[in-house]
């Protein structure tokens, strides 16, 4: 039986498309993520490792991002905590301690990994960016700060064919924070007040807000 020529070329085009997707590098994935994803939501599992690889902290919760400059981490385990960036200020709310710390976002997040995800460009002038080979089916990209006095050494991101899946940060003390994302949603619509924060009545507030 002779394969229909139109069908043959259609199947061939699908093959090349799939090959192109498979060969997309981590750095290309990062650029596409920054340029095409305006909002991002995922559940996360966080593990902090000491220089010897021992687990010193575990946590989980939900992460939401809205470019430019807004995000929130809602920790559920092991204890409730919120970190919310509203575009001008960053709020750190420890529910158990009944304490809120607020800082200027520009000051608090300068030269930190948070700016990699919340910004609207890949800061190639501040980071050396290189693709990292792997055999786990993910495309990995590593970012190394060009400034010698940065408070972290590397940030490594991993993407599948759909979105961001992993994030590993190694700080200046050789501790590593590993984040695994699940239930990922891109370009979702958030409530208008999703990134606003008002300190609950009765809690201690440390710091001043920026207007």
C-alpha positions, 0 to 999 in steps of 0.5 A: 500500500502506498502512503498518501503523499500529503499524509507523508509530509504531514507526519514528517512535519510532526516528526521535525516539530517534536525533534525541535521541541526535544532539542530546545535548550534550557536557555531558550526555555528560560527566554521563552518563559520570561517573554511569554509567561505573564502569570504563573502559579504552582504548588511547591516542595522546598528542601534546604540542604547543608554543604554536606547534602544533609536536609536541614529544612523542608517546606511546602505551599503555593507560589504565584507570580505576576510580572513585572515585580509581583509574587507571593509564597504561601507556606503551609508546612511546616508552619504558615508563613507568607512572603508577598511582593506587591511591586513596591514592598516585600512583606514577610508574615510569620503567622505563629510569631504574629509578626510582619516585617516590611522592606523596600522591594528594590532594596530587599530583592536586589541581586537575588534569585527572585528577580530572575522570575519576577522580571520581564527580561533575562538579565544577561548583563548580570549573569553568565548563562549556560545550558547544563546537560542532563539525562532526566528529560528536562532542559537545565540552565545555570545562571552565575552572577557576574558580581563577585560579592553576590549573596548566592553562587548559582541558580539552576532552572529546569524546564520540561516541554510545558513550563518551569519544573525545578529551581535550585539555588546555591548561596554563598555559604554552600547551602542549596535550596531546591524547589520542585513545582507541580500543578503548574498553571501559566497565564492565569488570571488572579484576583485584583488584590492577589498581591496586596497585603494588609497586616492583620490587627494586633500583629507587630510590624517592623519596617517602613513601607515605600509609597 
